């Protein structure tokens, strides 16, 4: 049984940057916290907690120390609160997410109704929306655009992990509802490239493993992309979840991972597959 590992499996630029900043901050101030999980990897969050960096849901109980802003950002009022409390702020927001926040703010200030393409329940999207005014709407698909009010000027941005195809569908529908449309493609290149690579790999193998947090939007999307091509696709967080029965009759196994998946977890998954292969 041969293991094929995707070239771009694991940390993207933004996540790598955020984790480095968090681990560096952990060794400086004993009263260091992250506002929400730094990335969508329970294993990384646990390692930081072992170093004394705990996760806070809000800043209500924090009056001093260092607060680390997670990679997918936070709401604008939370940043303002941290400034007012004179906390030491380590802003690990991914630059791509930061750009989406800036676009929403600028569009709202110049009179555009803003359409954010993404998952309304995702922290990244909730943070992006907070930088706009009263006319900010979140849609998950082109079909949802029909529910929006008519607007003369529409600005469109996207959650960084959205597919380009979904963004195009939303924009097409917006053209039917507004006179002037401004579109900012805020999808991270790494996300699109990772998805295309996963598709190519899924065609080549008899079984796919997608490694990453179950709370990770981009990992779930990778799994969805793969299962459309290879039904024997399994989304796991760690090597311990691997079922040997998955590999019955399998000659080639594909492995990819979400942008928040650390290398050590990917290595453990590959090692576990190789161990099972040797034991057969």
C-alpha positions, 0 to 999 in steps of 0.5 A: 500500500502506497501513501501519497501525501499532498504537497501543500498539506498543513499550515498555511502562511496565516496559521503558521504566522499566528502560531509562531506569534502565540508561542513566542508570546507564551514565553514572555508574559505569564498572564497571556491569553488568546481571544478564542482558539488561536487556530482551529486545531485542538492539539495546538490549543492544548500545547499552548495551554500547557505553556500557560496560555488559556483561551478566553471567550471574551475580555470581561474578566481580563484587566491586565496582561497579554491578549493574542488575537486569533488567526481568523480575527475578532469583532472590531468592538473586542479590539476596541475593548482591549485597547481601552483596558490597555492590554498588551495586544498581539494581533495574529489575525491572518493578513488575508482576513485583515484585508477582508475586514478593511474592505468591508469597513471602506465599502460601508463608509462609502455607501455600499450595501455589503454582501459577505460570502461565507458561513454566518456562524463562523468566527472569521465571518462574524469578525468581518461583518463587525467592521461594516455598518447597518447594511451588511449581509451574509450569504452562503450561496447564490440562491440566498442573494434573492432574499436580499433587499434591492440596493443601488451599490453592492460591495462583495467580499468573501470568507477566505476559505470560500470556493471561487465558484461560490463567489462567482455564483453570488456575484452573478446574482448580485448583478441582478439586484444592484446597479453598481457592483464592486467585488473584492476576491478575498479568497486565500490563494492557498485555500484554492490551490489546496482544494485543487490539489486534493481533487487531483489526489482523490482521483489517483487513490483508493482511499483518502484521509483528510486530517484536521480539526472538526471545527475547521471550515477549510478542512471540512471543505477539503473533505467535501471536495474529496468525497465527491470524487473518492467516496472512501474519504475519511475526515480525522483529527489524529492518527488514533482515529484511523480504522484499519478496516478502511484500507481493505483492498486499498493499494494507494492512500491519499493524505491531505490536511487542513490549513490549521493542521500541524506537521507533527499530526500529519507525520503521525497519520502517515506513520500509522498508515505505514505501520498498518501496512507492515503488519498486513 
